[in-house]
Amino acid sequence: MIRSKRKITKQRGSRTVGGGCSKKRRGAGHRGGRGNAGSHKHHWTWIVKYDPDHFGKYGFKRPQKAINKVNPVNLSYLDEKSEQLLDKGLATKENDMIVIDITELGYNKVLGSGKITKPLVIKSPEFSGLAEKKIQEAGGEPVTL
């Protein structure tokens, strides 16, 4: 016969809701521990059936020397600090233009954020498209190393 009401509604008035002795369902012992407890022991069959990829390593990590780390600098920074770099000897002056080699400063890419107010010759391994455009508009020259 098909059950007309849910079984739980019938058990709501009882003390233990079909659990036998009231001490039986106390604590996490009746479910074999909390979380992933016993996943190498008494819950092993569950792991095999429902989470077979749980243990072990997958994929690989790329070697660090194969990853090209980008250390960028913004145009606004180079524009602001150009005079200070001249004083420190990290930049030179040729034909009334300041020449900055960003590899000496520890950078390897020029990004186009900010304004550039004076013509600069900037030497770099990489430039973003906007950076090249802004340098040329200011009357400078981007030199790719």
DSSP file (Angstrom, degrees, kcal/mol; ACC not computed):
  #  RESIDUE AA STRUCTURE BP1 BP2  ACC     N-H-->O    O-->H-N    N-H-->O    O-->H-N    TCO  KAPPA ALPHA  PHI   PSI    X-CA   Y-CA   Z-CA
    1    1 A M              0   0    0      0, 0.0     2,-0.3     0, 0.0     3,-0.0   0.000 360.0 360.0 360.0 141.7    0.0    0.0    0.0
    2    2 A I        -     0   0    0      1,-0.1     2,-0.4     2,-0.0     0, 0.0  -0.583 360.0-116.9 -78.5 134.6    1.2    3.5   -0.8
    3    3 A R        -     0   0    0     -2,-0.3    -1,-0.1     1,-0.2     4,-0.1  -0.567  23.9-165.4 -73.3 125.0    2.0    5.6    2.2
    4    4 A S  S    S+     0   0    0     -2,-0.4     2,-0.3     2,-0.1    -1,-0.2   0.864  72.8  37.0 -81.9 -37.2   -0.4    8.6    2.2
    5    5 A K  S    S-     0   0    0      1,-0.0     2,-0.1     2,-0.0     5,-0.0  -0.816  98.3 -94.9-111.5 156.0    1.5   10.7    4.8
    6    6 A R    >>  -     0   0    0     -2,-0.3     3,-0.8     1,-0.1     4,-0.8  -0.438  31.9-127.3 -66.5 142.3    5.2   11.0    5.3
    7    7 A K  H >> S+     0   0    0      1,-0.2     4,-1.3     2,-0.2     3,-0.6   0.836 105.0  63.3 -61.1 -33.9    6.5    8.6    7.9
    8    8 A I  H 3> S+     0   0    0      1,-0.2     4,-1.0     2,-0.2    -1,-0.2   0.834  93.9  60.3 -64.4 -32.2    8.3   11.4    9.8
    9    9 A T  H <4 S+     0   0    0     -3,-0.8     3,-0.3     1,-0.2     4,-0.3   0.867 105.4  49.3 -64.3 -32.9    5.0   13.2   10.6
   10   10 A K  H << S+     0   0    0     -4,-0.8     3,-0.5    -3,-0.6    -1,-0.2   0.831 112.2  48.5 -70.9 -32.5    3.8   10.1   12.4
   11   11 A Q  H >< S+     0   0    0     -4,-1.3     3,-1.2     1,-0.2     6,-0.4   0.549  84.7  90.9 -86.9  -7.1    7.1    9.9   14.4
   12   12 A R  T 3< S+     0   0    0     -4,-1.0    -1,-0.2    -3,-0.3    -2,-0.1   0.839  85.1  52.3 -59.9 -33.9    7.2   13.5   15.5
   13   13 A G  T 3  S+     0   0    0     -3,-0.5    -1,-0.3    -4,-0.3    -2,-0.1   0.690  94.1  91.6 -76.3 -17.2    5.3   12.8   18.7
   14   14 A S  S <  S-     0   0    0     -3,-1.2    -3,-0.0    -4,-0.2     0, 0.0  -0.216  79.1-125.5 -77.8 169.8    7.7   10.1   19.8
   15   15 A R  S    S+     0   0    0      1,-0.1    -1,-0.1     2,-0.0    -4,-0.0   0.851 103.8  24.4 -82.3 -36.4   10.7   10.6   22.0
   16   16 A T  S >  S-     0   0    0      4,-0.0     3,-0.9    -5,-0.0    -1,-0.1   0.441  92.1-130.6-115.5  -0.7   13.4    9.1   19.7
   17   17 A V  T 3  S-     0   0    0     -6,-0.4    -6,-0.1     1,-0.3    -5,-0.1   0.902  77.8 -45.7  50.8  50.8   11.9    9.4   16.2
   18   18 A G  T 3  S+     0   0    0     -7,-0.1    -1,-0.3     2,-0.1     3,-0.1   0.646 111.1 117.7  75.8  15.1   12.5    5.7   15.3
   19   19 A G    <   -     0   0    0     -3,-0.9     2,-0.2     1,-0.3     5,-0.1   0.295  67.4-136.1 -98.4  10.7   16.1    5.7   16.6
   20   20 A G  S    S+     0   0    0      4,-0.1    -1,-0.3     3,-0.1    -2,-0.1  -0.542  75.2  24.6  74.0-136.3   15.6    3.1   19.3
   21   21 A C  S >  S-     0   0    0     -2,-0.2     3,-1.6     1,-0.1     4,-0.4  -0.329  82.3-122.8 -62.3 144.0   17.3    3.9   22.6
   22   22 A S  T 3  S+     0   0    0      1,-0.3     3,-0.2     2,-0.1    -1,-0.1   0.676 109.6  58.7 -67.2 -16.2   17.7    7.7   23.1
   23   23 A K  T >  S+     0   0    0      1,-0.2     3,-1.2     2,-0.1    -1,-0.3   0.631  85.6  82.8 -83.9 -12.7   21.5    7.3   23.5
   24   24 A K  T <  S+     0   0    0     -3,-1.6    -1,-0.2     1,-0.2    -2,-0.1   0.873  93.6  38.7 -63.1 -42.3   21.9    5.6   20.1
   25   25 A R  T 3  S+     0   0    0     -4,-0.4     2,-0.3    -3,-0.2    -1,-0.2   0.173  86.3 125.2 -98.8  19.5   22.1    8.7   17.9
   26   26 A R    <   -     0   0    0     -3,-1.2     3,-0.4     2,-0.1     4,-0.4  -0.593  67.3  -9.7 -81.8 137.3   24.2   10.9   20.3
   27   27 A G  S    S-     0   0    0     -2,-0.3     3,-0.3     1,-0.2     4,-0.1  -0.098  96.8 -65.4  74.5-172.6   27.5   12.4   19.0
   28   28 A A  S > >S+     0   0    0      1,-0.2     5,-2.3     2,-0.1     3,-1.1   0.410 108.1  93.2 -96.0   1.2   29.3   11.7   15.8
   29   29 A G  G > 5S+     0   0    0     -3,-0.4     3,-1.5     1,-0.3    -1,-0.2   0.845  77.2  59.9 -65.4 -33.2   30.1    8.1   16.7
   30   30 A H  G 3 5S+     0   0    0     -4,-0.4    -1,-0.3    -3,-0.3    -2,-0.1   0.683 107.7  45.7 -73.2 -14.1   27.1    6.7   14.9
   31   31 A R  G < 5S-     0   0    0     -3,-1.1    -1,-0.3    -4,-0.1    -2,-0.2   0.255 121.0-104.8-108.3  13.0   28.2    8.1   11.6
   32   32 A G  T < 5S-     0   0    0     -3,-1.5    -3,-0.2    -4,-0.1    -2,-0.1   0.778  76.5 -44.4  77.8  26.8   31.8    7.0   12.0
   33   33 A G  S   <S-     0   0    0     -5,-2.3     2,-0.3     5,-0.0    -4,-0.0  -0.243  78.4 -64.2 103.4 167.3   33.3   10.3   12.8
   34   34 A R  S >  S-     0   0    0     -2,-0.1     3,-1.5     2,-0.1     2,-0.1  -0.645  90.7 -21.7 -92.9 148.2   33.0   13.9   11.5
   35   35 A G  T 3  S-     0   0    0     -2,-0.3     0, 0.0     1,-0.2     0, 0.0  -0.318 129.3 -10.6  65.4-130.6   34.0   15.0    8.0
   36   36 A N  T >  S+     0   0    0     -2,-0.1     3,-1.6     2,-0.0    -1,-0.2   0.129  90.6 145.1 -92.6  20.8   36.5   12.8    6.2
   37   37 A A  T <   +     0   0    0     -3,-1.5    -2,-0.0     1,-0.3     0, 0.0  -0.342  69.4  14.7 -60.6 136.4   37.3   10.7    9.3
   38   38 A G  T > >S+     0   0    0      4,-0.1     5,-3.2     1,-0.1     3,-1.0   0.641  78.2 137.0  78.1  14.5   38.0    7.1    8.4
   39   39 A S  T < 5S+     0   0    0     -3,-1.6     8,-0.1     1,-0.3    -2,-0.1   0.711  80.9  39.7 -71.5 -16.2   38.4    7.7    4.7
   40   40 A H  T 3 5S+     0   0    0      7,-0.0    -1,-0.3     4,-0.0    -3,-0.1   0.410 131.1  26.0-101.8  -1.0   41.5    5.4    4.7
   41   41 A K  T X 5S+     0   0    0     -3,-1.0     3,-1.2     3,-0.0     4,-0.2   0.448 130.0   2.5-124.1-100.0   39.9    3.0    7.1
   42   42 A H  T 3 5S+     0   0    0      1,-0.3     3,-0.2     2,-0.1    -3,-0.2   0.592 130.0  49.7 -82.1  -9.6   36.2    2.3    7.7
   43   43 A H  T 3><S+     0   0    0     -5,-3.2     4,-1.9     1,-0.1     3,-0.3   0.156  76.3 111.8-106.5  18.7   34.8    4.7    5.1
   44   44 A W  H <> S+     0   0    0     -3,-1.2     4,-2.6     1,-0.2     5,-0.2   0.879  73.5  53.6 -61.4 -39.4   37.1    3.3    2.3
   45   45 A T  H  > S+     0   0    0      1,-0.2     4,-1.9     2,-0.2    -1,-0.2   0.866 107.5  52.2 -65.7 -33.4   34.3    1.8    0.3
   46   46 A W  H  >>S+     0   0    0     -3,-0.3     4,-3.1     2,-0.2     5,-0.6   0.926 109.6  49.4 -64.4 -43.9   32.5    5.1    0.3
   47   47 A I  H  X5S+     0   0    0     -4,-1.9     4,-1.7     1,-0.2    -2,-0.2   0.928 110.6  50.1 -59.9 -46.9   35.7    6.8   -1.0
   48   48 A V  H  <5S+     0   0    0     -4,-2.6    -1,-0.2     1,-0.2    -2,-0.2   0.881 119.2  37.3 -60.3 -39.3   36.1    4.2   -3.8
   49   49 A K  H  <5S+     0   0    0     -4,-1.9    -2,-0.2    -5,-0.2    -1,-0.2   0.930 131.2  20.7 -81.3 -47.2   32.5    4.6   -4.9
   50   50 A Y  H  <5S+     0   0    0     -4,-3.1    -3,-0.2     1,-0.2    -2,-0.2   0.693 134.0  23.8-103.4 -21.4   31.8    8.4   -4.5
   51   51 A D    ><< +     0   0    0     -4,-1.7     3,-1.7    -5,-0.6     4,-0.2  -0.394  61.8 156.7-142.9  61.9   35.2   10.2   -4.5
   52   52 A P  T 3  S+     0   0    0      0, 0.0     3,-0.4     0, 0.0    -1,-0.1   0.734  75.6  55.0 -66.4 -21.8   37.8    8.0   -6.3
   53   53 A D  T 3  S+     0   0    0      1,-0.2    -5,-0.1    -6,-0.1    -6,-0.0   0.235  77.1 104.4 -92.5  14.9   40.1   10.9   -7.1
   54   54 A H  S <  S+     0   0    0     -3,-1.7     2,-0.3    -7,-0.2    -1,-0.2   0.893  74.9  51.0 -64.9 -41.4   40.3   12.1   -3.5
   55   55 A F  S    S+     0   0    0     -3,-0.4     2,-0.1    -4,-0.2     0, 0.0  -0.683  91.0  32.7-101.8 152.6   43.8   10.8   -2.8
   56   56 A G  S    S-     0   0    0     -2,-0.3     2,-0.3     2,-0.0    -3,-0.0  -0.240  82.1 -71.8 100.6 172.9   47.0   11.3   -4.9
   57   57 A K        -     0   0    0     -2,-0.1     2,-0.3     2,-0.0    -2,-0.1  -0.809  40.6-166.7-107.9 148.1   48.5   14.1   -7.0
   58   58 A Y        +     0   0    0     -2,-0.3    -2,-0.0     2,-0.0     2,-0.0  -0.971  49.2   1.0-134.7 148.5   47.2   15.1  -10.4
   59   59 A G  S    S-     0   0    0     -2,-0.3     2,-0.3     2,-0.0    -2,-0.0  -0.309  80.7 -92.7  75.4-161.7   48.7   17.3  -13.1
   60   60 A F        -     0   0    0     -2,-0.0     2,-0.5    -3,-0.0    -2,-0.0  -0.978  19.0-117.5-150.9 160.4   52.0   19.0  -12.8
   61   61 A K        -     0   0    0     -2,-0.3     3,-0.1     1,-0.0    -2,-0.0  -0.876  35.4-118.9-101.0 133.4   53.6   22.2  -11.7
   62   62 A R        -     0   0    0     -2,-0.5     2,-0.1     1,-0.1     5,-0.1  -0.444  35.1-102.4 -68.7 141.0   55.5   24.2  -14.3
   63   63 A P    >>  -     0   0    0      0, 0.0     3,-1.6     0, 0.0     4,-0.5  -0.433  27.6-127.8 -64.1 139.2   59.2   24.7  -13.6
   64   64 A Q  G >4 S+     0   0    0      1,-0.3     3,-1.0     2,-0.2    -2,-0.1   0.812 106.7  58.8 -61.1 -32.3   59.7   28.2  -12.2
   65   65 A K  G 34 S+     0   0    0      1,-0.2    -1,-0.3     3,-0.1    -3,-0.0   0.720 101.6  56.2 -71.6 -17.6   62.5   29.0  -14.8
   66   66 A A  G <4 S+     0   0    0     -3,-1.6     2,-0.6     2,-0.1    -1,-0.2   0.607  89.7  88.6 -86.0 -12.1   60.0   28.3  -17.6
   67   67 A I  S << S-     0   0    0     -3,-1.0     2,-0.9    -4,-0.5     0, 0.0  -0.768  75.6-139.1 -91.3 123.8   57.5   30.9  -16.3
   68   68 A N        -     0   0    0     -2,-0.6     2,-0.5     2,-0.0    -3,-0.1  -0.715  17.8-151.9 -83.5 108.1   58.1   34.4  -17.6
   69   69 A K        -     0   0    0     -2,-0.9     2,-0.5     2,-0.0    -1,-0.0  -0.705   5.5-147.3 -85.8 124.9   57.6   36.7  -14.7
   70   70 A V        -     0   0    0     -2,-0.5    37,-0.0    37,-0.0    39,-0.0  -0.803  15.6-176.5 -95.0 126.2   56.5   40.2  -15.7
   71   71 A N        -     0   0    0     -2,-0.5    37,-2.5     2,-0.0    38,-0.9  -0.848  21.1-169.0-120.0  92.2   57.7   43.1  -13.6
   72   72 A P  E     -a  109   0A   0      0, 0.0     2,-0.3     0, 0.0    38,-0.2  -0.364  15.4-162.5 -89.8 161.9   55.9   46.2  -15.1
   73   73 A V  E     -a  110   0A   0     36,-1.9    38,-2.9    -2,-0.1     2,-0.2  -0.992  20.4-123.8-137.0 144.2   56.4   49.9  -14.6
   74   74 A N  E  >  -a  111   0A   0     -2,-0.3     4,-1.6    36,-0.2     3,-0.3  -0.551  15.5-125.8 -88.9 153.1   53.9   52.7  -15.5
   75   75 A L  H  > S+     0   0    0     36,-1.4     4,-2.7    38,-0.3     5,-0.2   0.881 109.5  60.5 -60.8 -39.9   54.7   55.7  -17.8
   76   76 A S  H  > S+     0   0    0     37,-2.0     4,-2.4     1,-0.2    -1,-0.2   0.877 103.9  50.6 -58.4 -38.3   53.5   58.1  -15.1
   77   77 A Y  H  > S+     0   0    0     -3,-0.3     4,-2.5    36,-0.2    -1,-0.2   0.933 111.6  46.7 -64.4 -46.7   56.2   56.8  -12.7
   78   78 A L  H  X S+     0   0    0     -4,-1.6     4,-0.8     1,-0.2    -2,-0.2   0.875 112.8  50.5 -63.9 -37.0   59.0   57.2  -15.3
   79   79 A D  H  < S+     0   0    0     -4,-2.7     3,-0.4     2,-0.2     4,-0.3   0.920 114.3  43.1 -67.0 -44.3   57.8   60.7  -16.2
   80   80 A E  H  < S+     0   0    0     -4,-2.4     3,-0.4    -5,-0.2     4,-0.3   0.905 121.1  39.2 -67.6 -41.7   57.7   61.8  -12.5
   81   81 A K  H  X S+     0   0    0     -4,-2.5     4,-2.6     1,-0.2     5,-0.2   0.403  83.8 101.4 -93.3   1.9   61.1   60.2  -11.6
   82   82 A S  H  X S+     0   0    0     -4,-0.8     4,-1.7    -3,-0.4    -1,-0.2   0.888  84.7  46.7 -58.5 -42.2   63.0   61.0  -14.8
   83   83 A E  H  > S+     0   0    0     -3,-0.4     4,-2.1    -4,-0.3    -1,-0.2   0.909 113.2  48.8 -65.6 -42.2   64.9   64.0  -13.2
   84   84 A Q  H  > S+     0   0    0     -4,-0.3     4,-2.1     1,-0.2    -2,-0.2   0.880 109.0  53.1 -65.3 -37.3   65.7   62.0  -10.1
   85   85 A L  H  X>S+     0   0    0     -4,-2.6     5,-2.2     2,-0.2     6,-1.2   0.858 107.2  52.8 -66.1 -34.7   67.0   59.1  -12.2
   86   86 A L  H ><5S+     0   0    0     -4,-1.7     3,-0.6    -5,-0.2    -2,-0.2   0.934 109.2  48.8 -62.5 -46.5   69.3   61.5  -14.0
   87   87 A D  H 3<5S+     0   0    0     -4,-2.1    -2,-0.2     1,-0.2    -1,-0.2   0.876 112.1  48.2 -62.0 -38.7   70.7   62.8  -10.7
   88   88 A K  H 3<5S-     0   0    0     -4,-2.1    -1,-0.2    -5,-0.1    -2,-0.2   0.639 114.6-116.0 -78.4 -13.7   71.3   59.2   -9.5
   89   89 A G  T <<5S+     0   0    0     -4,-0.9    -3,-0.2    -3,-0.6    -2,-0.1   0.619  85.4 116.3  88.3  13.5   73.0   58.2  -12.7
   90   90 A L  S   <S+     0   0    0     -5,-2.2    11,-0.6    -6,-0.2     2,-0.3   0.537  77.7  39.0 -89.3  -7.6   70.4   55.6  -13.7
   91   91 A A  E    S-C  100   0B   0     -6,-1.2     2,-0.3     9,-0.1     9,-0.2  -0.948  72.8-148.4-136.4 158.2   69.4   57.7  -16.8
   92   92 A T  E     -C   99   0B   0      7,-2.2     7,-3.6    -2,-0.3     2,-0.5  -0.798  13.2-125.8-123.6 167.5   71.4   59.7  -19.3
   93   93 A K  E     +C   98   0B   0     -2,-0.3     2,-0.4     5,-0.2     5,-0.2  -0.964  29.2 168.6-119.5 125.1   70.7   62.7  -21.4
   94   94 A E  E >  S-C   97   0B   0      3,-2.9     3,-1.6    -2,-0.5    -2,-0.0  -0.995  70.2 -12.1-135.4 127.4   71.1   62.7  -25.2
   95   95 A N  T 3  S-     0   0    0     -2,-0.4    -1,-0.1     1,-0.3     3,-0.1   0.890 126.9 -55.1  52.5  47.2   69.9   65.5  -27.6
   96   96 A D  T 3  S+     0   0    0      1,-0.2     2,-0.4    -3,-0.0    -1,-0.3   0.692 118.9 111.2  60.2  20.0   67.8   67.2  -24.9
   97   97 A M  E <   -C   94   0B   0     -3,-1.6    -3,-2.9    21,-0.0     2,-0.4  -0.977  69.0-126.6-124.5 139.9   66.0   63.9  -24.3
   98   98 A I  E     -Cd  93 120B   0     21,-0.9    23,-2.7    -2,-0.4     2,-0.6  -0.715  20.7-151.5 -85.6 129.3   66.3   61.7  -21.2
   99   99 A V  E     -Cd  92 121B   0     -7,-3.6    -7,-2.2    -2,-0.4     2,-0.5  -0.903  14.4-174.9-105.3 120.5   67.2   58.1  -22.0
  100  100 A I  E     -Cd  91 122B   0     21,-2.8    23,-3.1    -2,-0.6     2,-0.7  -0.964  14.8-162.7-119.2 123.8   66.0   55.5  -19.5
  101  101 A D  E >   - d   0 123B   0    -11,-0.6     3,-1.1    -2,-0.5     4,-0.5  -0.913   7.6-164.2-100.8 109.5   66.8   51.8  -19.6
  102  102 A I  T 3 >S+     0   0    0     21,-2.2     5,-2.4    -2,-0.7     3,-0.5   0.692  81.0  70.7 -74.3 -16.0   64.2   50.2  -17.4
  103  103 A T  T > 5S+     0   0    0     20,-0.4     3,-0.7     1,-0.2    -1,-0.3   0.830  94.7  56.5 -67.1 -28.8   66.1   46.9  -17.1
  104  104 A E  T < 5S+     0   0    0     -3,-1.1    -1,-0.2     1,-0.2    -2,-0.2   0.757 105.5  51.5 -69.9 -23.6   68.7   48.8  -14.9
  105  105 A L  T 3 5S-     0   0    0     -4,-0.5    -1,-0.2    -3,-0.5    -2,-0.2   0.522 124.5-104.7 -88.3  -6.9   65.8   49.7  -12.6
  106  106 A G  T < 5S+     0   0    0     -3,-0.7     2,-0.2    -4,-0.5    -3,-0.2   0.639  81.8 118.9  94.4  15.5   64.7   46.1  -12.4
  107  107 A Y      < -     0   0    0     -5,-2.4    -1,-0.3     1,-0.1    -2,-0.1  -0.727  40.7-171.9-109.6 162.4   61.6   46.2  -14.6
  108  108 A N        +     0   0    0    -37,-2.5    18,-0.3     1,-0.3     2,-0.3   0.300  67.3  43.0-137.0  10.4   60.9   44.4  -17.9
  109  109 A K  E     -a   72   0A   0    -38,-0.9   -36,-1.9    16,-0.1     2,-0.5  -0.972  62.4-143.0-155.1 143.2   57.7   45.9  -19.3
  110  110 A V  E     -ab  73 127A   0     16,-1.7    18,-2.1    -2,-0.3     2,-0.3  -0.929  17.8-162.3-108.9 126.8   56.3   49.5  -19.7
  111  111 A L  E     -a   74   0A   0    -38,-2.9   -36,-1.4    -2,-0.5    -2,-0.0  -0.739  22.3-125.3-105.7 157.5   52.6   50.0  -19.3
  112  112 A G        +     0   0    0     -2,-0.3     2,-0.3   -38,-0.2   -38,-0.1   0.039  58.5 134.1 -95.0  27.2   50.7   53.0  -20.5
  113  113 A S        +     0   0    0    -40,-0.1   -37,-2.0     2,-0.0   -38,-0.3  -0.584  58.6   8.4 -79.4 136.7   49.0   54.2  -17.3
  114  114 A G  S    S-     0   0    0     -2,-0.3     2,-0.3   -39,-0.2   -39,-0.1  -0.226  93.1 -57.4  91.8 179.4   49.2   57.9  -16.5
  115  115 A K        -     0   0    0    -40,-0.1     2,-0.5    -2,-0.1   -36,-0.2  -0.686  33.4-150.4-100.9 152.6   50.4   61.0  -18.5
  116  116 A I        +     0   0    0     -2,-0.3   -40,-0.1     1,-0.1    -2,-0.0  -0.991  14.6 178.0-123.1 122.7   53.8   61.6  -20.0
  117  117 A T        +     0   0    0     -2,-0.5    -1,-0.1   -41,-0.1   -41,-0.0   0.647  61.0  42.6-103.0 -18.7   54.7   65.4  -20.2
  118  118 A K  S    S-     0   0    0    -20,-0.0     2,-0.3   -21,-0.0    20,-0.1  -0.922  90.8 -93.9-130.6 155.3   58.2   65.4  -21.7
  119  119 A P        +     0   0    0      0, 0.0   -21,-0.9     0, 0.0     2,-0.4  -0.523  49.0 179.1 -70.9 126.2   59.9   63.5  -24.6
  120  120 A L  E     -d   98   0B   0     -2,-0.3    21,-2.1    15,-0.3     2,-0.7  -0.956  29.4-141.4-126.7 143.9   61.7   60.4  -23.2
  121  121 A V  E     -de  99 141B   0    -23,-2.7   -21,-2.8    -2,-0.4     2,-0.5  -0.938  29.0-170.4-101.0 114.0   63.7   57.6  -24.9
  122  122 A I  E     -de 100 142B   0     19,-1.7    21,-3.1    -2,-0.7     2,-0.5  -0.923  10.5-159.2-113.9 124.4   62.7   54.5  -23.0
  123  123 A K  E     +de 101 143B   0    -23,-3.1   -21,-2.2    -2,-0.5   -20,-0.4  -0.887  29.0 146.3-103.6 126.9   64.5   51.2  -23.6
  124  124 A S  E     - e   0 144B   0     19,-2.5    21,-2.2    -2,-0.5   -16,-0.1  -0.993  55.4-125.6-156.0 151.7   62.6   48.1  -22.6
  125  125 A P  S    S+     0   0    0      0, 0.0     2,-0.3     0, 0.0   -16,-0.1   0.828  98.8  20.6 -67.7 -30.5   62.2   44.4  -23.6
  126  126 A E        -     0   0    0    -18,-0.3   -16,-1.7    19,-0.1     2,-0.3  -0.992  61.0-172.8-143.0 146.5   58.4   44.9  -23.9
  127  127 A F  B     -b  110   0A   0     -2,-0.3     2,-0.2   -18,-0.2   -16,-0.2  -0.982  25.0-125.8-131.2 146.0   55.9   47.8  -24.3
  128  128 A S     >  -     0   0    0    -18,-2.1     4,-2.1    -2,-0.3     5,-0.2  -0.550  33.9-110.7 -80.0 160.9   52.1   47.7  -24.1
  129  129 A G  H  > S+     0   0    0      1,-0.2     4,-2.0     2,-0.2     5,-0.1   0.901 118.0  48.9 -59.7 -43.3   50.4   49.2  -27.1
  130  130 A L  H  > S+     0   0    0      1,-0.2     4,-2.5     2,-0.2    -1,-0.2   0.865 108.1  54.8 -66.0 -36.9   49.1   52.3  -25.3
  131  131 A A  H  > S+     0   0    0    -21,-0.2     4,-2.4     2,-0.2     5,-0.2   0.939 108.5  47.9 -63.0 -47.3   52.6   52.9  -23.8
  132  132 A E  H  X S+     0   0    0     -4,-2.1     4,-2.1     1,-0.2    -1,-0.2   0.921 112.8  49.6 -57.9 -44.8   54.2   53.0  -27.2
  133  133 A K  H  X S+     0   0    0     -4,-2.0     4,-2.2     1,-0.2    -1,-0.2   0.918 112.0  46.8 -62.0 -45.8   51.5   55.3  -28.5
  134  134 A K  H  X S+     0   0    0     -4,-2.5     4,-1.7     2,-0.2     6,-0.2   0.881 110.7  52.1 -67.0 -38.7   51.8   57.8  -25.6
  135  135 A I  H  <>S+     0   0    0     -4,-2.4     5,-2.7     1,-0.2   -15,-0.3   0.922 112.5  45.4 -63.2 -43.8   55.6   57.9  -25.8
  136  136 A Q  H ><5S+     0   0    0     -4,-2.1     3,-1.2     1,-0.2    -2,-0.2   0.880 110.1  54.2 -68.5 -37.9   55.5   58.7  -29.5
  137  137 A E  H 3<5S+     0   0    0     -4,-2.2    -1,-0.2     1,-0.3    -2,-0.2   0.830 106.0  53.3 -65.0 -31.4   52.8   61.4  -29.0
  138  138 A A  T 3<5S-     0   0    0     -4,-1.7    -1,-0.3    -5,-0.2    -2,-0.2   0.505 125.2-104.0 -80.9  -3.6   55.0   63.1  -26.4
  139  139 A G  T < 5S+     0   0    0     -3,-1.2    -3,-0.2    -4,-0.2    -2,-0.1   0.581  83.6 118.6  92.6  11.0   57.8   63.2  -28.9
  140  140 A G      < -     0   0    0     -5,-2.7   -19,-0.2    -6,-0.2    -1,-0.2  -0.109  58.1-120.4 -95.5-164.1   59.8   60.4  -27.4
  141  141 A E  E     -e  121   0B   0    -21,-2.1   -19,-1.7    -3,-0.1     2,-0.6  -0.950   6.2-145.7-147.1 121.2   60.9   57.0  -28.7
  142  142 A P  E     -e  122   0B   0      0, 0.0     2,-0.6     0, 0.0   -19,-0.2  -0.785  18.9-163.5 -85.9 124.2   60.2   53.5  -27.4
  143  143 A V  E     -e  123   0B   0    -21,-3.1   -19,-2.5    -2,-0.6     2,-0.5  -0.933   8.4-147.1-111.4 116.5   63.3   51.3  -28.0
  144  144 A T  E      e  124   0B   0     -2,-0.6   -21,-0.1   -21,-0.2   -18,-0.1  -0.710 360.0 360.0 -84.1 125.9   62.7   47.5  -27.8
  145  145 A L              0   0    0    -21,-2.2    -1,-0.1    -2,-0.5   -19,-0.1   0.451 360.0 360.0 -80.7 360.0   65.7   45.6  -26.5
